[in-house]
Amino acid sequence: MELLNLLQHRRSVRSYTGEPVPEEALKQILQAGLISASSRSLCPWEFIVVRDKETLAHLSRCRTAGAGMLAKADCAIVVVADEAKCDVWIEDCSIAMANMHLMADALGLGSCWVQGRLRTAPDGRDTEEYIRSLLHYPESYRLEAMLSLGVAASHPAPRSLDSLEWSKVHREIF
């Protein structure tokens, strides 16, 4: 599948069948994250794979809204980074997240980016604090996001290239 076609078909999937994500597919998704571009090749990210259903249920309550699909996902990849290692850890982690998101779709799996940084849990804590208490990553690490993964119950239609907002493209000057 050519890259533009893959990008056009990649959509956020929030409903899953409950079938397991094959371990080989999970490995390829993690490989896509691990080979991501990184400023000065510092690779500040760490990935925490969560498959335990009880933990996934707790993760689904890490934000006031927008994380419920984690309860039905087969697994999630939590992306954290050592902010002292790299001043652009947010950008580096975002690239890794995007690569894993695309790889999941290329493998025929559903995935959804669940933003963690700068979000709040229903109990008033920030999402980062809530997730750290569940997964016990070091205080020096910062949360970027989570990727829910599962076999898609349905897949949204691809985006139409005819509906692209070309007015957002400027040449030479704004």
C-alpha positions in Angstrom: 0.0 0.0 0.0 1.5 3.3 -1.0 2.0 5.8 1.8 -0.6 8.4 0.8 -3.2 5.6 0.5 -2.2 4.3 4.0 -2.5 7.9 5.5 -5.9 8.3 3.8 -7.2 5.1 5.3 -5.8 5.5 8.8 -8.6 6.5 11.1 -9.1 6.4 14.9 -10.9 3.3 15.9 -12.7 3.3 19.3 -14.6 0.0 19.2 -13.1 -3.4 19.2 -14.3 -7.0 18.8 -12.5 -8.4 21.9 -10.3 -10.6 19.7 -6.6 -10.6 20.8 -4.0 -8.6 19.0 -1.5 -11.2 17.8 1.9 -10.9 19.6 3.7 -10.7 16.2 1.5 -7.7 15.2 2.2 -6.0 18.6 5.9 -6.6 18.1 5.8 -4.9 14.6 3.8 -1.9 16.1 6.5 -1.5 18.8 9.2 -1.8 16.2 7.6 1.0 14.2 7.8 3.1 17.4 11.3 2.2 18.2 12.7 3.0 14.8 11.0 6.5 14.8 12.9 9.6 13.9 14.3 11.4 17.0 16.2 14.6 17.5 19.9 13.9 17.6 18.9 10.2 17.8 18.3 10.5 21.5 15.1 8.4 21.5 13.8 9.6 24.9 10.7 7.4 24.8 9.8 4.3 26.8 6.8 2.2 25.9 4.7 0.4 28.6 2.6 -2.3 27.1 -0.6 -3.0 29.1 -2.6 -6.1 28.4 -4.1 -6.7 31.8 -7.9 -6.1 31.6 -8.2 -4.7 35.0 -5.4 -2.2 34.3 -6.9 -1.3 31.0 -10.2 -0.6 32.8 -8.4 1.7 35.2 -6.7 3.4 32.3 -10.0 4.0 30.6 -10.8 6.3 33.6 -7.6 8.4 33.3 -9.4 11.4 31.7 -12.7 13.2 32.2 -13.6 12.1 28.6 -12.1 10.4 25.6 -10.4 7.3 27.1 -13.3 4.9 27.5 -12.2 2.7 24.5 -9.3 1.5 26.6 -11.7 -0.7 28.7 -12.5 -2.7 25.5 -9.1 -2.6 23.9 -7.0 -5.8 23.8 -4.0 -3.7 24.8 -2.5 -0.3 25.1 0.9 1.2 24.7 1.7 4.0 27.1 4.4 6.4 25.9 6.5 8.2 28.4 9.8 10.0 28.1 12.7 11.2 30.2 12.4 14.9 29.7 15.9 15.5 30.9 17.3 13.4 28.0 15.9 15.6 25.3 14.3 19.1 25.0 12.0 18.0 22.3 10.7 14.8 23.9 7.1 15.8 23.1 7.8 15.9 19.4 9.9 12.7 19.5 7.2 10.8 21.4 4.6 12.2 18.9 6.5 10.8 16.0 6.7 7.4 17.7 3.0 7.5 18.4 2.2 8.4 14.8 4.4 5.6 13.5 2.7 3.0 15.8 -0.7 4.3 14.9 0.1 3.9 11.2 1.6 0.5 11.6 -1.5 -0.7 13.5 -3.7 0.4 10.6 -1.3 -1.2 8.0 -1.7 -4.5 9.9 -5.5 -4.2 9.8 -5.9 -3.4 13.5 -7.8 -0.6 15.1 -6.0 2.0 17.2 -6.7 5.4 18.8 -4.4 8.0 20.2 -5.4 8.9 23.8 -3.8 12.1 24.8 -2.4 12.1 28.3 -0.3 15.1 28.6 -2.2 18.2 29.8 -5.4 16.3 30.6 -7.3 15.8 33.9 -8.6 12.6 35.5 -12.2 12.6 36.9 -10.8 12.6 40.5 -9.1 15.9 39.9 -5.5 14.7 39.5 -3.8 15.3 36.3 -3.8 12.3 33.9 -0.1 11.9 34.2 -0.3 11.5 38.0 -3.2 9.1 37.7 -1.4 6.9 35.2 1.9 7.0 37.1 0.1 5.7 40.2 -1.1 2.7 38.1 2.1 1.9 36.1 4.8 3.1 38.5 7.1 4.8 36.0 9.7 7.1 37.5 8.9 10.7 38.6 11.5 11.9 36.1 9.5 10.5 33.2 6.7 12.5 31.6 3.5 11.1 30.0 2.8 11.9 26.3 -0.1 9.6 25.3 -1.5 6.1 25.0 -2.3 4.1 21.9 -5.3 1.8 22.4 -5.1 -1.3 20.2 -7.6 -4.0 19.2 -9.3 -5.8 16.3 -11.6 -3.2 14.9 -15.3 -3.8 15.3 -15.8 -1.4 12.4 -13.5 1.0 10.5 -14.5 4.5 9.5 -14.5 5.3 5.8 -11.2 6.7 4.4 -10.8 10.4 4.1 -11.5 11.9 0.7 -8.5 13.5 -1.0 -11.1 15.7 -2.8 -12.1 17.4 0.5 -8.6 18.5 1.6 -8.4 22.1 2.7 -6.0 23.5 0.2 -6.6 27.0 1.6 -4.3 26.0 4.5 -1.4 25.8 2.1 0.6 29.0 1.6 3.5 29.5 -0.8 6.4 31.8 -0.2 4.5 34.0 2.3 1.4 33.5 4.5 
